[in-house]
Amino acid sequence: MHYPIGLLFDLLASSSALPWNIIVHFKSFPEKDLLHCPSKDAVEAHFMSCVKEADALKHKSQVINEMQKKDHKQLWMGLQNDRFDQFWAINRKLMEYPAEENGFRYIPFRIYQTTTERPFIQKLFRPVAADGQLHTLGDLLKEVCPSALAPEDGEKKNQVMIHGIEPMLETPLQWLSEHLSYPDNFLHISIIPQPTD
């Protein structure tokens, strides 16, 4: 419950045919692997905690702190009830930044790999370099997860997936964050082995 379904698909089933068959077990809950969800309120609290963390990275929590409790509720209810307009009316504010700045303060991202024991990688990373150049997805991977990139003279061993697609490494990170972040406002990036077929 603590990973978005699209991320789970990218990590576990992106090479399989659609529709994705999911098996649900009702006994022997895997406490070591999954967070137990005691109530719907716990899911809402987890979601809002992620949104607040993302806003702390992007805006020093200024946007979320200026919102009222009813705005937080509207954000959650829009997501829960699959009402995009209701959700986006609030989330739009969390995705904006002042015109004089070239982007967010830091990009909220998490990198997941199927080949490591670490649940994910998350570090501070600015969308704009000191010289004013926009950082790209390739820049992020080069700094945070260089093993995901193919050597210049070597063969590609991994795929970088976001929402079931493999974006170009030249894509500006700010653009990816604005357009491909999940509802929790994080950019969830999957590094999976390159399919052999």
C-alpha positions as CSV (number, residue, x, y, z in Angstrom):
1,M,0.0,0.0,0.0
2,H,2.9,2.4,0.4
3,Y,4.1,2.1,-3.2
4,P,2.0,3.5,-6.1
5,I,0.5,0.7,-8.3
6,G,2.2,2.1,-11.4
7,L,5.6,1.9,-9.7
8,L,4.9,-1.7,-8.7
9,F,4.0,-2.5,-12.3
10,D,7.3,-0.9,-13.5
11,L,9.3,-2.8,-11.0
12,L,7.6,-6.2,-11.1
13,A,5.7,-6.7,-14.3
14,S,6.7,-4.2,-17.0
15,S,7.9,-6.9,-19.3
16,S,4.8,-9.0,-19.0
17,A,1.7,-8.9,-21.2
18,L,-1.3,-6.8,-20.2
19,P,-3.6,-7.1,-18.4
20,W,-1.5,-7.5,-15.3
21,N,-2.7,-10.5,-13.3
22,I,-2.5,-9.8,-9.6
23,I,-3.0,-12.6,-7.0
24,V,-4.4,-11.4,-3.7
25,H,-3.8,-13.5,-0.5
26,F,-6.0,-13.1,2.5
27,K,-3.9,-15.1,5.0
28,S,-0.4,-14.8,6.3
29,F,0.1,-11.1,5.7
30,P,3.8,-10.4,4.9
31,E,4.6,-8.1,7.8
32,K,8.3,-8.0,6.9
33,D,7.6,-6.7,3.3
34,L,4.6,-4.5,3.5
35,L,3.2,-1.9,5.9
36,H,0.1,-3.1,7.5
37,C,-2.8,-0.7,6.8
38,P,-5.0,-0.5,10.0
39,S,-7.5,1.9,8.5
40,K,-8.4,4.3,5.7
41,D,-7.2,7.2,7.9
42,A,-3.7,5.6,7.9
43,V,-3.6,5.6,4.1
44,E,-4.7,9.3,4.1
45,A,-2.1,10.2,6.7
46,H,0.7,8.4,4.7
47,F,-0.4,10.1,1.5
48,M,-0.5,13.6,3.1
49,S,2.9,12.9,4.8
50,C,4.4,12.2,1.4
51,V,2.8,15.4,-0.1
52,K,4.2,17.4,2.8
53,E,7.7,15.9,2.3
54,A,7.7,16.7,-1.4
55,D,6.6,20.3,-0.7
56,A,9.4,20.7,1.9
57,L,11.8,19.8,-0.8
58,K,10.3,21.9,-3.5
59,H,9.1,25.0,-1.5
60,K,10.4,24.7,2.0
61,S,6.9,23.7,3.0
62,Q,5.6,27.2,2.3
63,V,2.8,26.1,-0.1
64,I,1.3,23.3,2.0
65,N,1.5,25.4,5.2
66,E,-0.5,28.2,3.5
67,M,-3.3,25.8,2.7
68,Q,-6.2,25.3,5.0
69,K,-7.4,21.9,6.3
70,K,-10.2,21.9,3.8
71,D,-7.6,22.1,1.0
72,H,-5.8,19.1,2.4
73,K,-9.1,17.3,2.5
74,Q,-10.1,18.3,-1.0
75,L,-6.7,17.0,-2.3
76,W,-7.3,13.6,-0.6
77,M,-10.9,13.3,-1.6
78,G,-10.1,14.2,-5.2
79,L,-7.6,11.4,-5.3
80,Q,-9.7,8.9,-3.4
81,N,-12.8,9.5,-5.5
82,D,-10.9,9.7,-8.8
83,R,-12.0,13.3,-9.4
84,F,-9.1,14.8,-11.2
85,D,-10.5,18.4,-11.3
86,Q,-11.0,18.4,-7.6
87,F,-7.5,17.0,-7.0
88,W,-5.8,19.3,-9.5
89,A,-7.4,22.5,-8.2
90,I,-5.3,22.0,-5.1
91,N,-2.3,20.1,-6.5
92,R,-1.7,22.7,-9.1
93,K,-0.5,25.1,-6.3
94,L,2.1,22.4,-5.2
95,M,3.5,22.2,-8.8
96,E,4.0,25.9,-9.4
97,Y,7.2,28.0,-8.7
98,P,8.0,31.7,-9.0
99,A,8.8,32.9,-12.5
100,E,12.1,34.3,-11.4
101,E,13.3,30.8,-10.3
102,N,14.0,28.1,-12.9
103,G,12.3,25.4,-11.0
104,F,11.8,23.8,-7.6
105,R,14.3,24.1,-4.8
106,Y,15.0,20.4,-4.9
107,I,13.4,17.6,-7.0
108,P,11.4,15.2,-4.9
109,F,12.4,11.8,-6.4
110,R,12.9,8.2,-5.3
111,I,14.9,5.7,-7.4
112,Y,14.0,2.0,-7.0
113,Q,16.1,-0.9,-8.2
114,T,15.1,-4.6,-8.4
115,T,18.7,-5.7,-8.0
116,T,19.5,-4.1,-4.6
117,E,18.3,-4.7,-1.0
118,R,17.8,-0.9,-0.5
119,P,14.1,0.1,-0.7
120,F,15.0,3.2,-2.7
121,I,17.5,6.0,-3.1
122,Q,16.5,9.6,-2.2
123,K,18.9,12.5,-2.0
124,L,18.8,16.3,-2.4
125,F,19.2,17.2,-6.1
126,R,18.6,20.6,-7.6
127,P,16.8,20.9,-11.0
128,V,19.3,23.7,-12.1
129,A,23.1,23.5,-12.1
130,A,25.2,26.3,-10.6
131,D,25.8,27.6,-14.1
132,G,22.1,27.9,-14.8
133,Q,21.8,24.8,-17.0
134,L,18.8,22.6,-16.5
135,H,19.8,19.2,-15.0
136,T,18.5,16.2,-16.9
137,L,17.5,12.7,-15.9
138,G,20.9,11.6,-17.1
139,D,22.6,14.1,-14.8
140,L,20.6,12.8,-11.8
141,L,21.4,9.1,-12.6
142,K,25.1,10.0,-13.2
143,E,25.3,11.5,-9.7
144,V,22.9,9.4,-7.7
145,C,22.9,6.0,-9.4
146,P,25.7,5.7,-12.0
147,S,25.3,1.9,-12.2
148,A,22.0,2.5,-14.0
149,L,23.7,4.0,-17.0
150,A,25.4,2.1,-19.8
151,P,29.1,2.8,-20.2
152,E,29.9,4.9,-23.3
153,D,31.3,1.9,-25.1
154,G,29.2,-0.8,-23.5
155,E,25.8,-2.3,-23.9
156,K,22.8,-1.0,-22.1
157,K,22.0,-3.3,-19.2
158,N,19.1,-1.3,-17.5
159,Q,15.9,0.4,-18.4
160,V,14.8,3.6,-16.6
161,M,11.1,3.6,-16.3
162,I,8.6,6.2,-15.1
163,H,4.9,5.5,-15.5
164,G,5.6,2.6,-17.8
165,I,7.6,4.6,-20.3
166,E,11.4,5.0,-20.7
167,P,12.1,8.8,-20.9
168,M,15.1,10.0,-22.8
169,L,18.1,10.7,-20.5
170,E,18.3,14.3,-22.0
171,T,14.8,15.2,-20.5
172,P,15.0,18.1,-18.1
173,L,14.4,16.9,-14.5
174,Q,12.2,19.9,-13.7
175,W,9.9,19.0,-16.6
176,L,9.7,15.3,-15.5
177,S,8.9,16.4,-12.0
178,E,6.1,18.7,-13.2
179,H,4.6,16.3,-15.6
180,L,5.4,12.7,-14.5
181,S,5.2,12.9,-10.7
182,Y,2.8,10.7,-9.0
183,P,-0.1,12.1,-6.9
184,D,2.2,12.3,-3.9
185,N,4.3,14.8,-5.9
186,F,7.3,12.4,-6.0
187,L,9.0,11.3,-9.2
188,H,9.2,7.5,-8.7
189,I,11.9,6.2,-11.0
190,S,12.4,2.4,-11.6
191,I,15.7,0.9,-12.7
192,I,15.0,-2.5,-14.1
193,P,17.2,-5.0,-16.0
194,Q,17.0,-4.6,-19.8
195,P,14.6,-7.2,-21.2
196,T,16.5,-9.9,-23.1
197,D,13.7,-10.7,-25.6
